Amino acid sequence: MPNNYKLLVKNAKQVVLICSGREKCLRKDELQDLCVLEGGSVVIGSDGLIKAVGPADAIAARYPEESFDKVIDATGMCVIPGLVDAHTHPVWAGDRVHEFAMKLAGATYMDVHRAGGGIHFTVEHTRATAASDLLTSLKGRLGRMQRAGTTLVECKSGYGLELDTELKMLEVIEEARRALPIGISATYCGAHAVPRGKTVAEATEDILQVQLPKLRDLRSVGALRVDNIDVFCELGVFDLSSTRSILQAGKDMGLNINFHGDELHPMNSAQLGAELGALAISHLEEVTDEGIAAMATANTAAVLLPTTAYILRLPQPRARDMLEAGVIVALGSDFNPNAYCCSMPVVMHLACVNLRMSMPEALAAATINAAYALGRSHTHGSLEVRKHGDLVVLNAPRWEHLIYQLGGHQELIRYVVVKGDVVYDNDKTMDF
């Protein structure tokens, strides 16, 4: 007979629940007092969902160890929810390491873009690469993210800019979703750039009349699962009018609006997103006061990407202003050929140092608030009963070490668990 439960994580020094009242997100003062249980255990059922979180002695009295498929003794360790990466571009071919040298020499993002590099360089290589090769590289990248503690990740298309390659990318993401334990939120980003030889109007028309109708048909028969729609709203890319048309069309199909805005220029993207009921807007390095106020009122999450501002030497996103205004602040790695970072612990560290976020704010932004930005905070982002049994066990006496030790996650993360299954068992952690 199978056991009743899949996993018991017992006797942890700290269990960081994040929240315990089924909150969809945390903001303002809620971020300063995360729910942390000293001396706790977690029970995950055979269905992969959390059945109990509580004091270690109470859990031990209620659940005999022999009823579990696996028991992890977390004595002296900390347990946190699986991390959520709310913004990535992980399907592509052709690295851009040469562009990093250009940027170090002073070239801006748009300088590289106008020189034929950037997104267009990646589009050329991705179009020419077989789906099987794209899938192999995607699996490797998602594996790296998982080993760094990410258990739910947003994955975008956007390096096709025409129907066939965009669908190829989305199909690769769907194959990865079926093959790997890591959770995936898929995003159609056909409006990532204006294809060479097309005007903005022509590119918008192609998306509205060709790409989105085909995507709608594939979703309706269950061939593709796509969750979000994204547009790069930027000067010289998609303007407000075209962005509005594409996002509204996606929303009409049932997709969540989750798009790039106000990165390089103040485009009033935040106001547009708030007006359209966007679930989330990313970047926001150039957001205005009016945009911040609009997002706070509309409950639109700000997905901040400290790696991008760091690598491109952009002004840092105004995290403190957003937090103080009551905006729901989330974090993402922005993993892509321009910002090659697979580690949410590094992202959280950068958020604390460069965006001046506190460690509790950063952890909430990489768990419950990032899950909110993907429409998943009812299933992910905190250690609460009936949520997915996704967690990370840290070989550290306090959870803050994961942020404090820059780049130290390889020596700190002992286990990564997805729906009660141990997907990473690291016996090379270092004791304090």
VOPAGU-2260 file (C-alpha; in pm, 1 decimal, decimal comma):
REM VOPAGU-2260
SITE   aa  ch    i         X         Y         Z
SITE  MET   A    0       0,0       0,0       0,0
SITE  PRO   A    1     135,1     347,4     -83,9
SITE  ASN   A    2     201,6     583,2     202,5
SITE  ASN   A    3     -51,4     852,7     279,1
SITE  TYR   A    4     192,7    1139,9     239,1
SITE  LYS   A    5     476,5    1222,6       3,7
SITE  LEU   A    6     717,4    1431,6     211,0
SITE  LEU   A    7     785,4    1543,8     566,0
SITE  VAL   A    8    1036,9    1823,2     623,4
SITE  LYS   A    9    1088,9    1817,8     999,0
SITE  ASN   A   10    1258,2    2012,8    1276,6
SITE  ALA   A   11    1358,7    2315,7    1067,2
SITE  LYS   A   12    1515,7    2599,1    1261,9
SITE  GLN   A   13    1300,0    2839,1    1063,6
SITE  VAL   A   14    1002,4    2784,3     831,4
SITE  VAL   A   15     932,8    3102,5     635,7
SITE  LEU   A   16     565,6    3083,5     541,0
SITE  ILE   A   17     574,6    3442,0     398,5
SITE  CYS   A   18     204,7    3482,6     484,0
SITE  SER   A   19     -59,3    3269,9     653,7
SITE  GLY   A   20    -393,9    3434,2     575,2
SITE  ARG   A   21    -433,8    3341,6     205,8
SITE  GLU   A   22    -315,4    3689,4     103,9
SITE  LYS   A   23    -288,0    3730,5    -273,5
SITE  CYS   A   24       7,5    3966,5    -234,6
SITE  LEU   A   25     187,7    4178,9      23,9
SITE  ARG   A   26     247,9    4553,2      19,5
SITE  LYS   A   27     347,5    4843,8     240,4
SITE  ASP   A   28     372,1    4748,7     611,0
SITE  GLU   A   29     275,4    4386,3     539,8
SITE  LEU   A   30     621,4    4339,4     390,6
SITE  GLN   A   31     805,0    4422,4     710,6
SITE  ASP   A   32     671,8    4131,2     915,1
SITE  LEU   A   33     686,4    3809,5     715,5
SITE  CYS   A   34     534,3    3503,6     880,1
SITE  VAL   A   35     827,4    3298,3    1016,4
SITE  LEU   A   36     783,7    2988,0    1232,0
SITE  GLU   A   37    1074,0    2901,0    1461,6
SITE  GLY   A   38    1116,3    2526,1    1496,6
SITE  GLY   A   39     870,0    2395,0    1240,5
SITE  SER   A   40     781,1    2113,2    1005,1
SITE  VAL   A   41     597,5    2087,8     670,7
SITE  VAL   A   42     376,2    1802,8     548,4
SITE  ILE   A   43     314,7    1747,9     175,2
SITE  GLY   A   44      51,1    1502,3      59,1
SITE  SER   A   45      54,8    1243,4    -215,5
SITE  ASP   A   46    -116,9    1497,5    -442,1
SITE  GLY   A   47     180,5    1734,4    -407,5
SITE  LEU   A   48      -9,3    1988,5    -199,7
SITE  ILE   A   49      77,8    2117,1     146,9
SITE  LYS   A   50    -131,2    1946,8     414,3
SITE  ALA   A   51      14,0    2103,7     728,6
SITE  VAL   A   52     269,9    2356,8     847,1
SITE  GLY   A   53     330,1    2396,8    1217,1
SITE  PRO   A   54     548,2    2352,4    1525,2
SITE  ALA   A   55     771,6    2047,5    1493,5
SITE  ASP   A   56     640,3    1876,0    1807,6
SITE  ALA   A   57     276,8    1921,4    1703,9
SITE  ILE   A   58     344,7    1781,8    1354,7
SITE  ALA   A   59     537,4    1487,4    1502,3
SITE  ALA   A   60     248,5    1402,6    1733,3
SITE  ARG   A   61      -3,6    1417,5    1452,4
SITE  TYR   A   62     184,2    1249,1    1165,0
SITE  PRO   A   63     388,5     926,8    1216,4
SITE  GLU   A   64     703,5     925,9    1005,7
SITE  GLU   A   65     629,8     585,4     856,3
SITE  SER   A   66     334,8     735,8     667,8
SITE  PHE   A   67     571,6     939,2     444,2
SITE  ASP   A   68     748,2     835,4     125,0
SITE  LYS   A   69    1041,8    1057,2     225,9
SITE  VAL   A   70    1151,3    1241,8     538,6
SITE  ILE   A   71    1400,6    1530,9     538,7
SITE  ASP   A   72    1554,6    1617,1     873,6
SITE  ALA   A   73    1606,3    1994,9     848,8
SITE  THR   A   74    1757,1    2037,8    1194,0
SITE  GLY   A   75    1959,9    2359,6    1196,4
SITE  MET   A   76    1828,4    2452,2     850,3
SITE  CYS   A   77    1569,8    2693,4     710,0
SITE  VAL   A   78    1275,5    2629,1     480,1
SITE  ILE   A   79    1142,1    2893,4     242,0
SITE  PRO   A   80     883,9    2876,6     -38,3
SITE  GLY   A   81    1011,8    2791,4    -382,5
SITE  LEU   A   82    1126,0    3108,9    -555,0
SITE  VAL   A   83     921,5    3255,5    -840,8
SITE  ASP   A   84    1094,4    3421,9   -1136,9
SITE  ALA   A   85     837,2    3658,4   -1285,8
SITE  HIS   A   86    1015,9    3757,0   -1609,3
SITE  THR   A   87    1243,8    3550,9   -1835,4
SITE  HIS   A   88    1327,3    3502,5   -2205,3
SITE  PRO   A   89    1480,0    3152,0   -2190,4
SITE  VAL   A   90    1416,0    3021,0   -2545,3
SITE  TRP   A   91    1678,7    3142,1   -2790,0
SITE  ALA   A   92    1985,3    3050,1   -2990,9
SITE  GLY   A   93    2308,1    3243,2   -3046,7
SITE  ASP   A   94    2469,1    3401,7   -2742,3
SITE  ARG   A   95    2553,4    3773,1   -2736,6
SITE  VAL   A   96    2871,7    3769,3   -2534,2
SITE  HIS   A   97    3029,3    3999,7   -2793,9
SITE  GLU   A   98    2765,5    4262,7   -2716,7
SITE  PHE   A   99    2864,8    4265,1   -2351,6
SITE  ALA   A  100    3202,9    4399,8   -2461,1
SITE  MET   A  101    3027,2    4669,2   -2667,1
SITE  LYS   A  102    2821,5    4775,3   -2366,7
SITE  LEU   A  103    3129,2    4786,0   -2145,3
SITE  ALA   A  104    3282,4    5019,7   -2404,4
SITE  GLY   A  105    2986,1    5255,3   -2373,9
SITE  ALA   A  106    2728,7    5138,5   -2630,2
SITE  THR   A  107    2368,3    5179,5   -2515,4
SITE  TYR   A  108    2095,2    4918,9   -2560,6
SITE  MET   A  109    1950,0    5110,5   -2856,4
SITE  ASP   A  110    2298,2    5162,1   -3007,0
SITE  VAL   A  111    2337,9    4785,3   -3020,8
SITE  HIS   A  112    1981,6    4745,0   -3148,6
SITE  ARG   A  113    2032,3    4993,9   -3432,5
SITE  ALA   A  114    2360,6    4825,3   -3529,0
SITE  GLY   A  115    2171,9    4503,3   -3602,5
SITE  GLY   A  116    2244,2    4340,6   -3268,9
SITE  GLY   A  117    2026,4    4288,6   -2968,1
SITE  ILE   A  118    1689,9    4125,8   -3028,4
SITE  HIS   A  119    1738,4    4111,2   -3407,5
SITE  PHE   A  120    2062,9    3913,9   -3371,3
SITE  THR   A  121    1886,5    3660,5   -3151,6
SITE  VAL   A  122    1583,5    3646,7   -3383,5
SITE  GLU   A  123    1806,8    3552,7   -3677,6
SITE  HIS   A  124    1965,7    3264,6   -3486,7
SITE  THR   A  125    1643,7    3144,7   -3324,7
SITE  ARG   A  126    1459,6    3131,8   -3655,2
SITE  ALA   A  127    1737,7    2912,0   -3797,8
SITE  THR   A  128    1753,3    2669,1   -3504,3
SITE  ALA   A  129    1554,5    2345,9   -3485,5
SITE  ALA   A  130    1292,0    2312,1   -3215,2
SITE  SER   A  131    1473,2    2009,6   -3072,5
SITE  ASP   A  132    1788,5    2216,2   -3018,1
SITE  LEU   A  133    1590,7    2500,2   -2861,9
SITE  LEU   A  134    1427,2    2250,3   -2626,2
SITE  THR   A  135    1762,3    2106,1   -2521,6
SITE  SER   A  136    1900,9    2448,4   -2434,0
SITE  LEU   A  137    1577,7    2550,7   -2258,2
SITE  LYS   A  138    1585,4    2241,2   -2038,8
SITE  GLY   A  139    1942,9    2319,4   -1939,8
SITE  ARG   A  140    1858,9    2679,4   -1849,9
SITE  LEU   A  141    1551,9    2583,6   -1651,2
SITE  GLY   A  142    1761,5    2325,0   -1469,3
SITE  ARG   A  143    2006,6    2595,1   -1366,5
SITE  MET   A  144    1720,4    2811,9   -1242,1
SITE  GLN   A  145    1576,2    2520,3   -1046,4
SITE  ARG   A  146    1909,0    2447,3    -878,2
SITE  ALA   A  147    1914,1    2813,9    -769,5
SITE  GLY   A  148    1577,7    2766,9    -596,4
SITE  THR   A  149    1327,4    2870,1    -865,3
SITE  THR   A  150    1021,7    2643,7    -876,5
SITE  LEU   A  151     789,0    2860,9   -1090,3
SITE  VAL   A  152     913,9    3062,4   -1386,8
SITE  GLU   A  153     756,6    3285,0   -1651,0
SITE  CYS   A  154     884,5    3195,9   -2001,6
SITE  LYS   A  155     837,5    3425,9   -2302,4
SITE  SER   A  156     846,5    3377,7   -2674,7
SITE  GLY   A  157     952,8    3685,5   -2871,5
SITE  TYR   A  158    1258,4    3591,4   -3075,6
SITE  GLY   A  159    1056,6    3492,9   -3382,5
SITE  LEU   A  160     856,3    3805,9   -3467,8
SITE  GLU   A  161     661,8    3600,6   -3722,6
SITE  LEU   A  162     407,4    3323,1   -3687,1
SITE  ASP   A  163     612,3    3008,9   -3745,1
SITE  THR   A  164     899,7    3088,8   -3509,5
SITE  GLU   A  165     675,9    3233,3   -3238,9
SITE  LEU   A  166     473,1    2911,7   -3245,5
SITE  LYS   A  167     792,3    2706,6   -3247,5
SITE  MET   A  168     906,4    2883,7   -2931,6
SITE  LEU   A  169     569,2    2842,2   -2758,8
SITE  GLU   A  170     562,8    2472,9   -2853,3
SITE  VAL   A  171     910,3    2430,2   -2705,1
SITE  ILE   A  172     791,3    2597,0   -2383,4
SITE  GLU   A  173     489,1    2362,7   -2378,9
SITE  GLU   A  174     714,6    2057,7   -2424,8
SITE  ALA   A  175     933,2    2173,8   -2137,4
SITE  ARG   A  176     623,7    2221,0   -1920,4
SITE  ARG   A  177     523,0    1859,9   -1984,4
SITE  ALA   A  178     871,8    1716,0   -1936,7
SITE  LEU   A  179    1010,4    1905,7   -1637,3
SITE  PRO   A  180     893,2    1943,1   -1276,5
SITE  ILE   A  181     947,5    2320,6   -1263,8
SITE  GLY   A  182     627,5    2522,8   -1295,6
SITE  ILE   A  183     597,6    2737,6   -1610,3
SITE  SER   A  184     380,9    3037,7   -1696,3
SITE  ALA   A  185     395,7    3084,7   -2074,9
SITE  THR   A  186     388,7    3428,2   -2236,9
SITE  TYR   A  187     330,7    3518,3   -2601,1
SITE  CYS   A  188     564,5    3808,5   -2681,8
SITE  GLY   A  189     536,1    3840,5   -3059,3
SITE  ALA   A  190     556,2    4219,4   -3017,7
SITE  HIS   A  191     908,6    4206,1   -2873,8
SITE  ALA   A  192    1049,0    4413,8   -3161,0
SITE  VAL   A  193     941,9    4540,1   -3502,8
SITE  PRO   A  194    1070,0    4290,5   -3762,7
SITE  ARG   A  195    1321,8    4416,4   -4015,1
SITE  GLY   A  196    1147,5    4545,6   -4325,8
SITE  LYS   A  197     818,5    4616,7   -4149,2
SITE  THR   A  198     669,6    4931,2   -4004,7
SITE  VAL   A  199     508,9    4939,5   -3660,5
SITE  ALA   A  200     168,5    4945,3   -3828,3
SITE  GLU   A  201     252,0    4642,7   -4043,8
SITE  ALA   A  202     393,0    4448,4   -3749,7
SITE  THR   A  203      85,4    4528,8   -3541,2
SITE  GLU   A  204    -145,1    4418,7   -3820,8
SITE  ASP   A  205      42,0    4087,3   -3857,5
SITE  ILE   A  206       8,1    4018,9   -3484,9
SITE  LEU   A  207    -362,0    4108,8   -3477,9
SITE  GLN   A  208    -467,4    3939,0   -3801,9
SITE  VAL   A  209    -228,0    3642,5   -3831,2
SITE  GLN   A  210     -46,7    3549,6   -3511,0
SITE  LEU   A  211    -311,2    3599,1   -3242,7
SITE  PRO   A  212    -592,9    3424,6   -3438,4
SITE  LYS   A  213    -371,6    3117,8   -3488,2
SITE  LEU   A  214    -273,1    3123,4   -3122,7
SITE  ARG   A  215    -640,0    3146,2   -3023,9
SITE  ASP   A  216    -720,0    2839,1   -3235,4
SITE  LEU   A  217    -436,4    2633,9   -3085,1
SITE  ARG   A  218    -534,9    2729,3   -2731,9
SITE  SER   A  219    -899,1    2644,6   -2793,4
SITE  VAL   A  220    -814,7    2283,3   -2886,8
SITE  GLY   A  221    -563,1    2244,1   -2603,0
SITE  ALA   A  222    -256,8    2222,5   -2827,4
SITE  LEU   A  223     -88,3    2516,1   -2652,3
SITE  ARG   A  224    -122,5    2654,1   -2302,9
SITE  VAL   A  225     -38,4    3025,2   -2306,3
SITE  ASP   A  226    -107,8    3238,0   -2001,6
SITE  ASN   A  227       7,8    3594,5   -2072,3
SITE  ILE   A  228      52,3    3851,2   -2350,0
SITE  ASP   A  229     350,1    4086,0   -2365,9
SITE  VAL   A  230     448,6    4388,1   -2577,1
SITE  PHE   A  231     771,1    4589,5   -2567,1
SITE  CYS   A  232     619,6    4937,7   -2537,2
SITE  GLU   A  233     913,7    5165,7   -2612,4
SITE  LEU   A  234    1026,6    5457,2   -2827,1
SITE  GLY   A  235    1132,8    5313,2   -3162,0
SITE  VAL   A  236     957,1    4981,7   -3093,0
SITE  PHE   A  237     580,2    4962,4   -3023,0
SITE  ASP   A  238     408,1    5291,3   -2940,9
SITE  LEU   A  239     115,9    5335,3   -2703,7
SITE  SER   A  240    -147,8    5296,4   -2972,1
SITE  SER   A  241     -14,3    4969,2   -3112,5
SITE  THR   A  242      56,9    4841,8   -2762,5
SITE  ARG   A  243    -300,2    4910,5   -2659,0
SITE  SER   A  244    -441,6    4726,7   -2961,1
SITE  ILE   A  245    -228,0    4416,2   -2909,5
SITE  LEU   A  246    -276,8    4395,2   -2533,7
SITE  GLN   A  247    -652,8    4442,0   -2563,3
SITE  ALA   A  248    -672,2    4169,7   -2827,1
SITE  GLY   A  249    -481,7    3934,4   -2600,4
SITE  LYS   A  250    -703,7    4019,0   -2305,8
SITE  ASP   A  251   -1009,5    3949,1   -2519,2
SITE  MET   A  252    -864,1    3599,2   -2577,5
SITE  GLY   A  253    -835,6    3540,8   -2204,3
SITE  LEU   A  254    -464,0    3614,8   -2169,4
SITE  ASN   A  255    -327,1    3808,5   -1872,5
SITE  ILE   A  256    -165,9    4140,4   -1965,2
SITE  ASN   A  257     196,4    4132,7   -1850,7
SITE  PHE   A  258     420,1    4360,3   -2057,5
SITE  HIS   A  259     744,4    4561,9   -2089,0
SITE  GLY   A  260     695,0    4930,8   -2012,5
SITE  ASP   A  261     871,9    5257,4   -1932,2
SITE  GLU   A  262    1218,1    5102,0   -1954,6
SITE  LEU   A  263    1425,2    5344,9   -2160,7
SITE  HIS   A  264    1181,1    5635,0   -2196,8
SITE  PRO   A  265     874,6    5751,3   -1999,7
SITE  MET   A  266     607,0    5619,0   -2236,4
SITE  ASN   A  267     313,4    5635,0   -1992,8
SITE  SER   A  268     305,4    5256,1   -2016,2
SITE  ALA   A  269     213,9    5227,0   -1648,7
SITE  GLN   A  270     -96,5    5439,6   -1696,1
SITE  LEU   A  271    -193,9    5236,3   -2003,8
SITE  GLY   A  272    -146,9    4908,7   -1818,9
SITE  ALA   A  273    -351,1    5027,8   -1523,6
SITE  GLU   A  274    -628,7    5140,3   -1759,0
SITE  LEU   A  275    -636,2    4800,5   -1933,2
SITE  GLY   A  276    -632,7    4607,1   -1605,8
SITE  ALA   A  277    -283,0    4468,1   -1657,3
SITE  LEU   A  278    -179,8    4199,6   -1412,2
SITE  ALA   A  279     182,4    4317,2   -1427,9
SITE  ILE   A  280     423,1    4556,5   -1599,0
SITE  SER   A  281     797,8    4491,4   -1613,2
SITE  HIS   A  282    1104,7    4718,2   -1607,3
SITE  LEU   A  283     962,6    5063,4   -1519,6
SITE  GLU   A  284    1303,8    5229,5   -1488,9
SITE  GLU   A  285    1148,3    5548,7   -1631,8
SITE  VAL   A  286     803,8    5529,3   -1472,1
SITE  THR   A  287     647,2    5860,6   -1367,7
SITE  ASP   A  288     478,9    5953,1   -1039,8
SITE  GLU   A  289     145,5    5936,6   -1218,9
SITE  GLY   A  290     226,5    5588,7   -1344,2
SITE  ILE   A  291     315,8    5468,8    -996,1
SITE  ALA   A  292     -10,6    5603,8    -855,6
SITE  ALA   A  293    -210,0    5442,4   -1136,8
SITE  MET   A  294     -51,2    5100,6   -1077,6
SITE  ALA   A  295    -115,8    5119,3    -703,7
SITE  THR   A  296    -482,9    5197,4    -761,6
SITE  ALA   A  297    -527,7    4927,3   -1028,0
SITE  ASN   A  298    -347,6    4652,1    -828,8
SITE  THR   A  299    -107,9    4608,9   -1120,1
SITE  ALA   A  300     218,8    4448,0   -1010,4
SITE  ALA   A  301     554,8    4606,8   -1090,0
SITE  VAL   A  302     802,5    4337,4   -1195,3
SITE  LEU   A  303    1141,4    4494,0   -1128,7
SITE  LEU   A  304    1451,3    4356,3   -1300,5
SITE  PRO   A  305    1766,1    4472,8   -1120,0
SITE  THR   A  306    1993,3    4268,0   -1347,5
SITE  THR   A  307    1889,5    4475,6   -1651,1
SITE  ALA   A  308    1954,5    4811,0   -1489,0
SITE  TYR   A  309    2285,9    4674,7   -1359,5
SITE  ILE   A  310    2410,9    4538,6   -1692,5
SITE  LEU   A  311    2287,3    4829,3   -1906,1
SITE  ARG   A  312    2388,8    5090,9   -1646,4
SITE  LEU   A  313    2038,0    5231,8   -1648,5
SITE  PRO   A  314    1877,8    5431,8   -1370,0
SITE  GLN   A  315    1755,7    5188,8   -1107,0
SITE  PRO   A  316    1379,7    5126,0   -1090,3
SITE  ARG   A  317    1219,9    5341,7    -820,9
SITE  ALA   A  318    1142,2    5053,8    -591,3
SITE  ARG   A  319    1116,3    5262,5    -274,5
SITE  ASP   A  320     871,3    5507,3    -431,8
SITE  MET   A  321     660,9    5217,7    -557,9
SITE  LEU   A  322     664,0    5037,3    -224,0
SITE  GLU   A  323     569,7    5350,7     -33,3
SITE  ALA   A  324     285,2    5419,2    -278,7
SITE  GLY   A  325     140,7    5073,1    -222,1
SITE  VAL   A  326     239,2    4915,7    -554,5
SITE  ILE   A  327     268,0    4535,1    -551,5
SITE  VAL   A  328     641,7    4490,1    -616,3
SITE  ALA   A  329     770,5    4163,8    -766,9
SITE  LEU   A  330    1110,0    4056,0    -898,1
SITE  GLY   A  331    1234,7    3872,9   -1206,4
SITE  SER   A  332    1573,7    3774,1   -1341,4
SITE  ASP   A  333    1505,0    3894,9   -1698,4
SITE  PHE   A  334    1715,3    3597,6   -1809,4
SITE  ASN   A  335    1797,1    3655,4   -2178,8
SITE  PRO   A  336    2104,8    3689,8   -2400,9
SITE  ASN   A  337    2147,2    4048,5   -2276,7
SITE  ALA   A  338    2106,1    3975,9   -1904,3
SITE  TYR   A  339    2238,1    3625,8   -1846,3
SITE  CYS   A  340    2134,5    3553,3   -1488,9
SITE  CYS   A  341    1960,8    3232,8   -1377,4
SITE  SER   A  342    1972,9    3304,8   -1005,0
SITE  MET   A  343    1689,5    3464,1    -811,9
SITE  PRO   A  344    1911,8    3480,1    -499,0
SITE  VAL   A  345    2146,6    3709,6    -694,7
SITE  VAL   A  346    1845,6    3911,1    -813,0
SITE  MET   A  347    1727,9    3952,2    -453,8
SITE  HIS   A  348    2075,0    4066,6    -345,7
SITE  LEU   A  349    2085,6    4327,1    -624,3
SITE  ALA   A  350    1735,3    4440,0    -530,2
SITE  CYS   A  351    1847,1    4499,8    -172,8
SITE  VAL   A  352    2170,7    4681,4    -258,4
SITE  ASN   A  353    2077,3    4874,1    -573,9
SITE  LEU   A  354    1700,4    4914,5    -537,0
SITE  ARG   A  355    1728,4    4969,1    -159,1
SITE  MET   A  356    1475,1    4702,4     -74,9
SITE  SER   A  357    1486,8    4528,5     261,3
SITE  MET   A  358    1552,3    4152,6     273,2
SITE  PRO   A  359    1189,0    4074,5     370,8
SITE  GLU   A  360    1066,6    4294,7      83,9
SITE  ALA   A  361    1296,0    4115,4    -160,5
SITE  LEU   A  362    1191,8    3767,5     -46,3
SITE  ALA   A  363     822,4    3856,8     -68,6
SITE  ALA   A  364     886,7    4007,6    -413,5
SITE  ALA   A  365    1045,7    3678,8    -525,7
SITE  THR   A  366     769,4    3459,0    -380,6
SITE  ILE   A  367     410,1    3569,4    -314,4
SITE  ASN   A  368     424,9    3893,1    -518,1
SITE  ALA   A  369     597,8    3729,6    -813,7
SITE  ALA   A  370     332,8    3458,5    -802,7
SITE  TYR   A  371      66,0    3732,5    -801,8
SITE  ALA   A  372     225,1    3887,5   -1112,1
SITE  LEU   A  373     170,8    3553,4   -1288,2
SITE  GLY   A  374    -181,2    3499,4   -1157,0
SITE  ARG   A  375     -58,5    3209,3    -941,3
SITE  SER   A  376     -59,3    3340,1    -585,2
SITE  HIS   A  377    -349,8    3110,0    -499,6
SITE  THR   A  378    -122,1    2809,4    -563,4
SITE  HIS   A  379     235,0    2937,2    -521,5
SITE  GLY   A  380     446,2    3188,2    -332,8
SITE  SER   A  381     387,0    3089,1      32,0
SITE  LEU   A  382     389,2    2779,5     250,4
SITE  GLU   A  383      19,4    2746,7     322,9
SITE  VAL   A  384    -216,4    2451,8     334,1
SITE  ARG   A  385    -360,1    2353,0      -7,2
SITE  LYS   A  386     -85,6    2532,4    -200,7
SITE  HIS   A  387     171,6    2346,7    -410,0
SITE  GLY   A  388     440,0    2178,1    -203,5
SITE  ASP   A  389     722,3    2384,5    -354,7
SITE  LEU   A  390    1001,7    2474,1    -115,2
SITE  VAL   A  391    1374,4    2526,6     -69,1
SITE  VAL   A  392    1574,0    2393,6     225,3
SITE  LEU   A  393    1873,2    2610,2     315,4
SITE  ASN   A  394    2176,0    2487,1     508,2
SITE  ALA   A  395    2185,5    2810,5     708,1
SITE  PRO   A  396    2069,1    2920,0    1054,0
SITE  ARG   A  397    1871,4    3217,6     916,2
SITE  TRP   A  398    1689,6    3251,2     585,9
SITE  GLU   A  399    1853,5    3588,9     518,1
SITE  HIS   A  400    2181,1    3414,1     432,1
SITE  LEU   A  401    2040,6    3331,9      88,6
SITE  ILE   A  402    2036,5    3704,9       7,8
SITE  TYR   A  403    2331,3    3812,3     221,7
SITE  GLN   A  404    2579,0    3570,4      64,0
SITE  LEU   A  405    2618,1    3713,4    -287,6
SITE  GLY   A  406    2638,8    3421,4    -529,4
SITE  GLY   A  407    2644,1    3176,3    -240,0
SITE  HIS   A  408    2332,1    2978,5    -324,9
SITE  GLN   A  409    2531,3    2679,9    -456,0
SITE  GLU   A  410    2673,2    2623,6    -106,8
SITE  LEU   A  411    2350,1    2712,8      78,0
SITE  ILE   A  412    2066,7    2533,3    -102,0
SITE  ARG   A  413    2043,1    2177,8      32,5
SITE  TYR   A  414    1718,3    2066,9    -130,9
SITE  VAL   A  415    1474,5    2202,1    -388,5
SITE  VAL   A  416    1127,2    2046,9    -375,8
SITE  VAL   A  417     847,7    2075,8    -633,9
SITE  LYS   A  418     504,3    1939,3    -541,1
SITE  GLY   A  419     661,5    1723,9    -272,9
SITE  ASP   A  420     926,7    1571,2    -498,9
SITE  VAL   A  421    1293,1    1643,9    -430,7
SITE  VAL   A  422    1417,3    1775,3    -767,0
SITE  TYR   A  423    1761,1    1883,8    -642,7
SITE  ASP   A  424    1961,1    1717,1    -367,2
SITE  ASN   A  425    2286,1    1903,2    -308,2
SITE  ASP   A  426    2533,5    1725,9     -79,7
SITE  LYS   A  427    2798,3    1993,1    -133,3
SITE  THR   A  428    2656,6    2262,3      91,9
SITE  MET   A  429    2896,2    2415,4     342,2
SITE  ASP   A  430    2841,8    2416,7     715,4
SITE  PHE   A  431    2872,2    2736,0     916,4
